Amino acid sequence: MNDYSNIDINHIKELNGKRLADLRKVHGLTQEGLAEMLDCSVKHISHAERGITFLSMEKYLILSRYFQCSMDYLLKGSDNPDISAFLPSYMVETLQSDDSEERDLLINYLFMFTKIRNHSDRTDS
């Protein structure tokens, strides 16, 4: 018989909430936009992102389809999340394609975007 008594559910909620917030931000959604999409309150989204509560399984199914990631990643996370959780499908296809010129252009674009975003984050502080 397995012993699950050492599972820290609060820690799991916190990690789950951080993953939810990260995915929401990467996809350009506000808490309000996510709440509207999931037909729930902004307060519920806020509580989920802060690790106070979990969303319902129905909400995770909707998010899995919207973010194009596995339920396993949404609920448990992993060291190597599916890249499609963070990029639109056409970018994933380009990164996986045999066309090295398009792939290199996209990689350079993503690098520059990250550099600009990081610079913007530092100047906003």
C-alpha positions in Angstrom: 0.0 0.0 0.0 1.3 3.5 -0.9 1.8 6.2 1.7 0.6 9.5 0.3 0.6 11.2 3.7 3.8 13.2 3.0 2.2 15.1 0.0 2.2 18.8 0.7 -1.0 19.9 -1.1 -0.4 23.6 -0.3 2.9 23.4 -2.1 1.2 21.7 -5.1 -1.4 24.4 -5.2 1.3 27.1 -5.2 3.2 25.5 -8.1 -0.1 24.9 -10.0 -1.1 28.5 -9.5 2.3 29.8 -10.7 2.1 27.6 -13.8 -1.4 28.9 -14.5 -0.3 32.5 -14.1 2.7 32.0 -16.3 0.7 30.4 -19.1 -2.0 33.1 -18.9 0.7 35.8 -19.2 2.5 34.1 -22.1 -0.7 33.9 -24.0 -1.5 37.6 -23.4 -4.5 37.1 -21.2 -5.5 39.2 -18.2 -7.1 37.6 -15.1 -10.4 39.2 -16.3 -10.1 37.6 -19.8 -9.3 34.2 -18.3 -12.2 34.4 -15.9 -14.6 35.3 -18.7 -13.3 32.4 -20.9 -13.7 30.0 -17.9 -17.1 31.5 -16.8 -15.9 32.2 -13.3 -15.0 35.2 -11.1 -11.7 37.1 -11.3 -11.4 36.4 -7.6 -11.5 32.6 -8.3 -8.7 33.0 -10.9 -6.7 35.2 -8.4 -7.1 32.5 -5.7 -6.0 29.8 -8.1 -3.0 31.7 -9.2 -2.0 32.4 -5.6 -2.3 28.8 -4.7 -5.3 29.2 -2.4 -7.5 26.9 -4.4 -7.6 24.6 -7.4 -9.8 25.2 -10.5 -12.3 22.5 -11.3 -11.4 19.6 -13.6 -13.7 21.1 -16.2 -11.7 24.4 -16.2 -8.4 22.5 -16.5 -9.8 20.6 -19.6 -10.7 24.0 -21.2 -7.3 25.4 -20.4 -5.5 22.3 -21.7 -7.2 22.8 -25.1 -6.7 26.6 -25.1 -3.1 26.5 -24.1 -2.5 23.4 -26.2 -0.7 21.6 -23.4 -1.4 18.3 -21.6 -3.5 18.0 -18.5 -0.5 16.4 -16.9 1.5 19.5 -17.4 -1.3 21.8 -16.1 -1.9 19.7 -13.0 1.6 18.4 -12.2 4.1 20.4 -14.3 7.3 18.9 -15.6 10.9 19.8 -16.0 10.4 19.9 -19.8 6.9 21.3 -20.5 5.6 20.9 -24.0 6.9 23.9 -26.0 3.4 24.3 -27.5 2.2 25.5 -24.1 4.2 28.7 -24.7 4.2 29.2 -28.4 1.5 29.3 -31.1 1.2 26.1 -33.2 2.6 27.7 -36.3 5.8 28.6 -34.4 6.2 25.1 -33.0 5.8 23.7 -36.5 8.4 26.1 -37.9 10.8 25.1 -35.1 10.3 21.5 -35.9 10.5 21.9 -39.7 13.4 21.0 -42.0 13.5 24.5 -43.3 16.6 25.7 -41.5 16.3 29.3 -42.9 12.8 29.8 -41.5 13.8 28.1 -38.3 16.8 30.3 -37.8 14.7 33.4 -38.6 12.2 32.4 -35.9 14.9 31.6 -33.4 16.5 35.1 -34.0 13.0 36.7 -33.7 12.4 34.9 -30.4 15.8 35.9 -29.1 15.3 39.6 -30.0 11.8 39.5 -28.5 13.1 38.1 -25.2 15.9 40.7 -25.2 13.5 43.6 -25.8 11.1 42.3 -23.2 13.8 41.8 -20.6 15.0 45.3 -21.3 11.5 46.7 -21.0 11.0 44.9 -17.6 14.2 46.4 -16.2 13.3 50.0 -17.3 9.8 49.7 -15.9 11.1 48.9 -12.4 
